[in-house]
Amino acid sequence: MTDLNAIKARQQQTWAAGDFSVIAWTTQIVSELLCEAVELRAGQSMLDVATGSGNTALAAARRWCEVTGIDYVPALLERARDRAAAERLPITFHEGDTEEIPFPAASFDVVLSTFGVMFAPDQEQAAQELLRVCRPGGRIGLANWTPDGFVGTYFRALVQYVPPAADLKPPISGARRNECENSSASV
């Protein structure tokens, strides 16, 4: 059995190395499009899971939502706070794990993640947590890399040289294309 805590510790070190926001800005448009896809509206409570440097949290706050972002990498949260302050957007950021979201059940109208929750070592547990914190009738929206796209091809090549632990699913699995293209679903 793989030690998930050891994997998470290595992930945290990797995501904290360098300035990820320099790369993440290139995906800002995806966050904007995800907010549109789930039809965010002013006043809705929104949780951005695995917020990173805050792209999706910022996009939601620009739509006047009540926004909270969580990530388990303090350096990324600090960058997200800096970005929110620069835009004068009222966003709350907390340290938190996608597999143990630190909020009560049914806390949010909308739960989103852009290229974040897909990296959870225990994907099923992460999915259960998204469902748990989303209120009944709320929305969950995920933007994930697809197996057939450029990044999926890159990951397939990468695992030939650096395979994941035997009992872990890779961030981009071989799911059928139509399963990956749905950007939102009502809960």
C-alpha positions as CSV (number, residue, x, y, z in Angstrom):
1,M,0.0,0.0,0.0
2,T,1.3,3.4,-1.0
3,D,1.9,6.0,1.8
4,L,-0.4,8.8,0.6
5,N,1.0,11.2,3.1
6,A,4.5,10.7,1.7
7,I,3.1,11.3,-1.8
8,K,1.4,14.5,-0.7
9,A,4.5,15.7,1.0
10,R,6.5,15.3,-2.2
11,Q,3.7,17.0,-4.2
12,Q,3.8,19.9,-1.8
13,Q,7.5,20.3,-2.3
14,T,7.2,20.1,-6.0
15,W,4.4,22.7,-6.2
16,A,6.2,25.0,-3.9
17,A,9.4,24.9,-5.9
18,G,9.8,28.1,-8.0
19,D,7.0,30.4,-8.8
20,F,4.1,28.4,-10.2
21,S,2.0,31.5,-10.9
22,V,4.4,32.3,-13.8
23,I,3.1,29.2,-15.5
24,A,-0.4,29.2,-14.1
25,W,-1.3,32.6,-15.7
26,T,-1.4,30.9,-19.1
27,T,-4.5,28.9,-17.9
28,Q,-6.4,31.9,-16.6
29,I,-8.8,31.7,-19.5
30,V,-9.8,28.2,-18.5
31,S,-10.8,29.5,-15.0
32,E,-12.9,32.3,-16.6
33,L,-14.6,29.7,-19.0
34,L,-15.3,27.3,-16.1
35,C,-17.0,30.1,-14.1
36,E,-19.2,30.8,-17.2
37,A,-19.9,27.1,-17.8
38,V,-21.3,26.6,-14.2
39,E,-23.2,29.9,-14.6
40,L,-21.8,31.6,-11.5
41,R,-24.0,34.4,-10.1
42,A,-23.3,37.3,-7.7
43,G,-23.8,36.3,-4.1
44,Q,-23.2,32.6,-4.5
45,S,-20.8,30.9,-2.1
46,M,-18.0,29.3,-4.1
47,L,-15.1,27.0,-3.0
48,D,-12.0,26.8,-5.3
49,V,-10.4,23.4,-4.4
50,A,-6.6,23.2,-5.0
51,T,-6.7,26.9,-5.9
52,G,-2.9,27.1,-6.5
53,S,-2.1,30.8,-7.2
54,G,-5.9,31.6,-7.3
55,N,-6.9,31.7,-10.9
56,T,-10.4,30.3,-10.4
57,A,-10.9,32.1,-7.1
58,L,-10.1,35.4,-8.7
59,A,-12.4,34.7,-11.7
60,A,-15.3,33.9,-9.3
61,A,-14.6,37.0,-7.2
62,R,-14.8,39.2,-10.3
63,R,-18.3,37.8,-10.6
64,W,-19.2,39.0,-7.1
65,C,-19.3,35.6,-5.5
66,E,-18.4,34.9,-1.9
67,V,-15.1,33.1,-2.6
68,T,-13.0,30.7,-0.6
69,G,-10.0,29.0,-1.9
70,I,-8.1,26.1,-0.4
71,D,-4.7,24.5,-1.3
72,Y,-2.2,22.5,0.7
73,V,0.8,24.5,-0.5
74,P,1.3,27.6,1.7
75,A,3.6,29.3,-0.9
76,L,0.8,29.1,-3.5
77,L,-1.7,30.4,-1.1
78,E,0.6,33.4,-0.4
79,R,0.8,34.2,-4.1
80,A,-3.0,33.9,-4.4
81,R,-3.5,36.3,-1.5
82,D,-1.1,38.8,-3.1
83,R,-3.0,38.6,-6.4
84,A,-6.4,39.0,-4.6
85,A,-5.0,42.0,-2.7
86,A,-3.6,43.6,-5.9
87,E,-7.1,43.4,-7.5
88,R,-8.8,44.4,-4.2
89,L,-11.0,41.2,-4.3
90,P,-12.4,39.9,-1.0
91,I,-11.3,36.2,-1.2
92,T,-10.6,34.0,1.8
93,F,-7.8,31.5,1.4
94,H,-7.2,28.5,3.7
95,E,-4.7,25.8,3.9
96,G,-6.6,22.6,3.2
97,D,-6.4,19.2,1.6
98,T,-8.7,18.1,-1.3
99,E,-9.2,14.8,0.4
100,E,-10.2,16.4,3.8
101,I,-11.8,19.7,2.9
102,P,-11.9,21.7,6.2
103,F,-15.6,22.8,5.9
104,P,-18.9,21.4,7.1
105,A,-21.2,19.5,4.7
106,A,-23.3,21.6,2.3
107,S,-21.2,24.7,2.9
108,F,-21.0,26.0,-0.7
109,D,-23.4,26.7,-3.6
110,V,-20.6,26.0,-6.1
111,V,-17.4,23.9,-5.9
112,L,-14.8,24.3,-8.6
113,S,-11.3,23.1,-9.4
114,T,-9.1,24.0,-12.4
115,F,-6.3,21.5,-13.0
116,G,-6.1,20.9,-9.3
117,V,-8.2,18.2,-7.7
118,M,-7.2,15.8,-10.5
119,F,-3.8,15.5,-8.8
120,A,-5.2,14.1,-5.6
121,P,-3.6,10.8,-4.8
122,D,-6.9,9.4,-3.6
123,Q,-9.2,10.6,-6.4
124,E,-12.3,8.8,-5.1
125,Q,-11.9,10.4,-1.6
126,A,-11.4,13.8,-3.2
127,A,-14.6,13.4,-5.3
128,Q,-16.5,12.4,-2.1
129,E,-15.3,15.6,-0.4
130,L,-16.4,17.8,-3.3
131,L,-19.9,16.2,-3.1
132,R,-19.9,16.6,0.7
133,V,-19.2,20.3,0.8
134,C,-21.5,21.2,-2.1
135,R,-25.0,22.0,-1.0
136,P,-27.9,19.9,-2.4
137,G,-28.8,21.3,-5.8
138,G,-25.5,23.1,-6.0
139,R,-22.9,22.8,-8.8
140,I,-19.5,21.1,-9.1
141,G,-17.3,22.1,-12.0
142,L,-13.9,20.7,-12.9
143,A,-11.5,21.6,-15.6
144,N,-9.1,18.7,-16.1
145,W,-6.6,17.8,-18.8
146,T,-8.0,15.1,-21.1
147,P,-6.3,11.8,-22.0
148,D,-6.4,12.7,-25.7
149,G,-5.1,16.2,-25.6
150,F,-1.5,17.5,-25.6
151,V,-1.1,17.3,-21.8
152,G,-2.6,13.8,-21.7
153,T,0.0,12.7,-24.4
154,Y,2.7,14.3,-22.3
155,F,1.6,12.4,-19.2
156,R,1.5,9.1,-21.0
157,A,5.0,9.6,-22.2
158,L,6.1,10.7,-18.7
159,V,4.7,7.6,-17.0
160,Q,6.9,5.4,-19.2
161,Y,9.9,6.8,-17.4
162,V,8.4,7.8,-14.0
163,P,5.5,5.5,-13.4
164,P,3.1,6.3,-10.6
165,A,2.9,4.0,-7.5
166,A,1.1,0.7,-8.4
167,D,-2.0,1.5,-6.5
168,L,-2.5,5.1,-7.6
169,K,-4.4,6.4,-10.6
170,P,-2.5,8.9,-12.7
171,P,-3.9,12.4,-12.9
172,I,-5.0,11.8,-16.4
173,S,-6.4,8.3,-16.7
174,G,-7.6,6.5,-19.8
175,A,-11.2,7.6,-19.3
176,R,-13.3,7.8,-22.4
177,R,-13.3,11.2,-24.0
178,N,-17.0,12.0,-23.3
179,E,-16.4,11.4,-19.6
180,C,-13.7,14.1,-19.5
181,E,-15.5,16.7,-21.6
182,N,-18.3,17.4,-19.2
183,S,-17.4,20.6,-17.5
184,S,-20.2,20.8,-14.9
185,A,-22.9,18.8,-13.4
186,S,-25.7,19.5,-10.9
187,V,-25.4,17.6,-7.6
